[in-house]
């Protein structure tokens, strides 16, 4: 019996080890599709909910759409593309090479916790960094735990404020696990806020005289860590779905405003699975609780994603325009112009649902529709769809972080200055 018991233990340990091995994308292809008709858009919109069809960016008429397909999936979908006369091209015959290049680009040498700025940092490093900033910048910085996850990781927020701050700006990042550049850019944003204030930067001094800025740099730590250790292309959280072998919920389809009315899936195996019910996820509740606990306090909500280079305004769930569209579009234009002033990077601004089709259950729609935050927007950071870095997708090399982070900071400052009439 002892031998049998030891054998069982070895088998269990072996199974556990297998589950932690990295997922390989050897031979997976990145395709660029060009939808030229409404029928093309509708077909791609339907396909994005299939578990074997990995859509990487937003879809719009006459704009590049990037998809990752396994060799078997390519056979199936290329026939469908040809049948429907959708133009496509394989732009990367093996995405694993790009993922390997990103891995090699990462500098894991850390002199101290602040040296994660400009890097693809891990969850524990990010929390330690927040603690360090709060300790050293206690005059203007504080932190709080917004909540926790199904794997018992905390979701931490940092706050910048002064004694005169009486309105709020809420920024979150890292909803989707594989969007590393969004998380690292938010770390850059945090770093630049306190440095600008300490250096008596006039813009930041004026902003913090009026506003508290709350930033959650990593909304989805479970998925983010899993994307580092096991599956680089993981998107969802890591909640176990009852009755399914497929794990995870798309947190940015889970918010209970117009939930499941468009652009989401009820299939737990889909990348766009909206969850078993509206607001079902702990991470969703973390954001909602943080905002609703001070409802009426917030002038703006920004959620940072990647990629495509877009500054998107309400609504996502419909093509109808909100009554204050001119105001929120102008604010997006101001933010995008400030961002562009650094390196000439163009961001497309405008109504999300009109530009890219309807998506429901997203956080910025909830912020505007439920929490009544006037200026609610989504940023999709670099790379842009038509740029030289587009073929990297989510695998941007680490040396791109400073540029994207600098642009985010400039855009956020320009946006807040306009919103606050500063």
Secondary structure, DSSP 8 states (H G I E B T S, - for coil): -HHHHHHHHHHHHHHHHHHTS----TT-EEEEEE--SHHHHHHHHHHTTSTT-EE-S---TTSEEEEEE-HHHHHHHHHHHHHTT-EEEEEES-HHHHHHHHHHH-----SSGGGGTTS---HHHHHHHHHHHHHHTTTTEEEEEEEE-TT--EEEEEEE--TT--EEEEEEE-SSTT-HHHHHHHHHHHHHHHHHHHTT-HHHHHHHHHEEEEEES-S-HHHHHHHHHT-TT--S---B-TT-S-B---GGG-SSSSTTSSS-BS-TTSTTB--SSTT-SHHHHHHHHHHHTTTT-EEEEEEEEEEE-EEEES-SS-SS--TTHHHHHHHHHHHHHHHHHHH----EEEEHHHHH----S-HHHHHHHTS--SEEEEEEEEEETTSTTGGGTT---GGGHHHHHHHHHHHHHHHHHHHTT-
